[in-house]
Structure formats: C-alpha cells, structure tokens
Amino acid sequence: MTKQSNQAPDDTTRIGDADAALRRILRTAPQDLWLDTIRRADMTRHADLIHWMLNRTECDFAVAVHAFYHSDPVSHLTDPLPLPQRPDTTQHFATILRNWDTGFYRNHRLGLNDQDVDPRLIRRVNQKLLAWPRGALPFHVPPKFLDLTGGAPIDLPTHLDPNEARHLWQLYRTLGLRVRRSAPGLPRRFARVGKALGRINFQSARR
C-alpha cells in the first residue's frame, strides 16, 4: 500500500509553482539576491533549491561558502568519508567540494559576515584540518574556504528585496523562506501604525 502524503495536492502544486517561479527569477537576478535567499533558507527544508543554486556556474563564492559552513563541516572532518561521485540534493558538503575541483565558485564579488559563518566555526574547521596528516583526508578543503576576506556587502534594490517587493514576498512565504510576517504595502503600514499607537497609549497610561 502506497503511503499518502499529509500535504494536500493543491499545496504541493502551489509550492512547486512558487519554486519554479523563484528559480526563473534567480536565473537572471544578481548574486546579491542569491546570497540573500540562502540566508533565508533552511538547509534541509530547502535542500533542492540550494542544490540547484550550488550547481549553477554563476553561483558566487560567498553563496557556496555559506552553504559549506551550514552543512556541518566539523562532522565531515571528524569522521571523513570519500565524497560520493554524484552527490544528491541533501549532500551540500560533497557538492561544494566536487564543484570547486571542477572550477566553480571562482567569482567572489560578495562579502560574508557572521550571519553566514560564525568565526568560531572557522577556527574549529581549521583545527580539525590541522589534526589530519597531509593527504590523509579523502577530500580536499580549499584554503580559501578558511580565509573569507574580500567581497562587498549585498545591495538589493527595492524591487529585488523579498521584504519590500510584494511578488517576491509571496513567493518566499509560500516556500517557507524567512520573510517578515506581514506583506509589503498597506497591511504592513497599518501594522506599524497600530504598534506606534500602542506604544503611545502605553506611555500615556504610565504618566
């Protein structure tokens, strides 16, 4: 007996359509939106989308490194295994290292910050690498992955900011990517006014 999904077919179709629409947008969008998108993503829930991004030749170094440090690199260096020849959509660590070896991620226009990589994690990865004799690991972690200097902060125009562009906000919300709760436009403005009035009333009551 085939196990049925708990998700309604309509929801599956809606999410599939939103995913396809977002990929069409990303194909022609600047890498600023790619880095912003992966910052909003969950590495497991959005594994297919991230895998797609990592396998595009235009993928910026910063996007790949964000994914690398969110793929639990310490566990891979604690119990190292050979990389699969064809990593599946959940194997971001292997995907990134294999793609690097074939010339991916050489563009480094965008900068990284603590939101992308905790400096303590970089130190832990470096310590793990130093603990292995040269050539002992079944894969190679590029030294560049430990030196994240360079690149500029993302600069998203309003029409490409998922928090400000209503069509993007709806796509991201449908896919479960992190965005503000209220949609751009009048609803959010009303919410802001309501909060402001609430603060004023609270302060008045305390006087």
PENORPE-V181430 format. One record per residue. N is the residue number from 1. OMEGA is omega as a letter, one per 40 degrees, with the letter a starting at -180 (999 if undefined). BURIAL is 1 if it has 9 or more other C-alpha atoms within 8 Angstrom, else 0. D_FIRST is the distance of its C-alpha to the first C-alpha in whole Angstrom. Layout:
n | omega | burial | d_first
N | OMEGA | BURIAL | D_FIRST
N | OMEGA | BURIAL | D_FIRST
This chain:
n | omega | burial | d_first
1 | a | 0 | 0
2 | i | 0 | 4
3 | a | 0 | 6
4 | i | 0 | 9
5 | i | 0 | 13
6 | a | 0 | 15
7 | a | 0 | 18
8 | i | 0 | 19
9 | a | 0 | 19
10 | i | 0 | 22
11 | i | 0 | 23
12 | i | 1 | 21
13 | a | 0 | 23
14 | i | 1 | 26
15 | i | 1 | 26
16 | i | 0 | 25
17 | i | 0 | 28
18 | i | 1 | 30
19 | i | 1 | 30
20 | i | 0 | 31
21 | a | 1 | 34
22 | i | 1 | 35
23 | i | 1 | 34
24 | i | 0 | 37
25 | a | 0 | 39
26 | a | 1 | 39
27 | a | 0 | 40
28 | a | 0 | 43
29 | i | 1 | 44
30 | a | 0 | 46
31 | i | 1 | 45
32 | a | 1 | 46
33 | i | 1 | 43
34 | a | 1 | 41
35 | i | 1 | 42
36 | a | 1 | 42
37 | a | 1 | 38
38 | i | 1 | 37
39 | a | 1 | 39
40 | a | 1 | 37
41 | i | 1 | 34
42 | a | 1 | 32
43 | i | 1 | 31
44 | a | 0 | 27
45 | a | 0 | 26
46 | a | 1 | 28
47 | a | 1 | 28
48 | i | 0 | 27
49 | a | 1 | 30
50 | i | 1 | 32
51 | i | 1 | 31
52 | i | 0 | 32
53 | a | 1 | 36
54 | a | 1 | 36
55 | i | 1 | 36
56 | a | 0 | 38
57 | a | 0 | 42
58 | a | 0 | 43
59 | a | 1 | 42
60 | i | 1 | 45
61 | a | 1 | 45
62 | i | 1 | 45
63 | a | 1 | 42
64 | a | 1 | 40
65 | i | 1 | 42
66 | a | 1 | 41
67 | a | 1 | 37
68 | a | 1 | 39
69 | i | 1 | 40
70 | i | 1 | 37
71 | i | 1 | 35
72 | a | 1 | 36
73 | a | 1 | 39
74 | i | 1 | 40
75 | i | 0 | 37
76 | i | 1 | 37
77 | i | 1 | 41
78 | i | 0 | 40
79 | a | 0 | 38
80 | i | 1 | 38
81 | i | 0 | 36
82 | i | 0 | 36
83 | i | 1 | 35
84 | i | 0 | 32
85 | a | 0 | 33
86 | a | 0 | 31
87 | i | 1 | 30
88 | a | 0 | 27
89 | i | 1 | 27
90 | a | 1 | 27
91 | a | 1 | 30
92 | i | 1 | 33
93 | a | 1 | 35
94 | i | 1 | 35
95 | a | 1 | 35
96 | a | 1 | 38
97 | i | 1 | 40
98 | i | 1 | 39
99 | i | 1 | 40
100 | a | 1 | 43
101 | i | 0 | 44
102 | i | 0 | 43
103 | i | 0 | 46
104 | i | 1 | 43
105 | i | 1 | 45
106 | i | 0 | 48
107 | a | 0 | 49
108 | a | 1 | 50
109 | a | 1 | 51
110 | i | 1 | 50
111 | i | 1 | 50
112 | i | 1 | 48
113 | a | 0 | 49
114 | i | 0 | 48
115 | i | 0 | 45
116 | a | 1 | 44
117 | i | 1 | 45
118 | i | 0 | 46
119 | i | 0 | 49
120 | i | 0 | 48
121 | i | 1 | 45
122 | i | 1 | 47
123 | i | 0 | 50
124 | i | 1 | 47
125 | i | 1 | 45
126 | i | 1 | 49
127 | i | 0 | 50
128 | i | 1 | 46
129 | a | 0 | 48
130 | a | 0 | 51
131 | a | 0 | 50
132 | i | 0 | 49
133 | a | 0 | 51
134 | i | 0 | 52
135 | a | 0 | 49
136 | a | 0 | 47
137 | i | 1 | 44
138 | i | 1 | 41
139 | a | 0 | 42
140 | i | 0 | 44
141 | a | 0 | 45
142 | i | 0 | 47
143 | a | 0 | 50
144 | i | 0 | 50
145 | i | 0 | 47
146 | i | 0 | 49
147 | a | 0 | 52
148 | i | 0 | 51
149 | i | 0 | 54
150 | i | 0 | 55
151 | a | 1 | 53
152 | i | 0 | 54
153 | i | 0 | 52
154 | a | 1 | 49
155 | a | 0 | 51
156 | i | 1 | 49
157 | a | 0 | 51
158 | a | 0 | 50
159 | i | 0 | 48
160 | i | 1 | 45
161 | a | 1 | 45
162 | i | 1 | 42
163 | a | 1 | 44
164 | a | 1 | 46
165 | a | 1 | 45
166 | a | 1 | 42
167 | i | 0 | 40
168 | i | 1 | 39
169 | a | 1 | 39
170 | i | 1 | 36
171 | a | 1 | 34
172 | i | 1 | 35
173 | i | 1 | 34
174 | a | 1 | 31
175 | a | 1 | 29
176 | i | 0 | 30
177 | a | 1 | 33
178 | i | 0 | 36
179 | i | 1 | 39
180 | a | 0 | 41
181 | a | 0 | 40
182 | a | 0 | 42
183 | i | 1 | 42
184 | i | 1 | 45
185 | a | 0 | 48
186 | a | 0 | 49
187 | a | 1 | 46
188 | i | 1 | 47
189 | i | 1 | 51
190 | i | 0 | 51
191 | i | 0 | 49
192 | i | 0 | 51
193 | i | 0 | 54
194 | i | 0 | 52
195 | i | 0 | 52
196 | i | 0 | 56
197 | i | 0 | 57
198 | i | 0 | 55
199 | a | 0 | 57
200 | a | 0 | 60
201 | i | 0 | 60
202 | a | 0 | 59
203 | i | 0 | 62
204 | a | 0 | 64
205 | a | 0 | 63
206 | a | 0 | 64
207 | 999 | 0 | 68
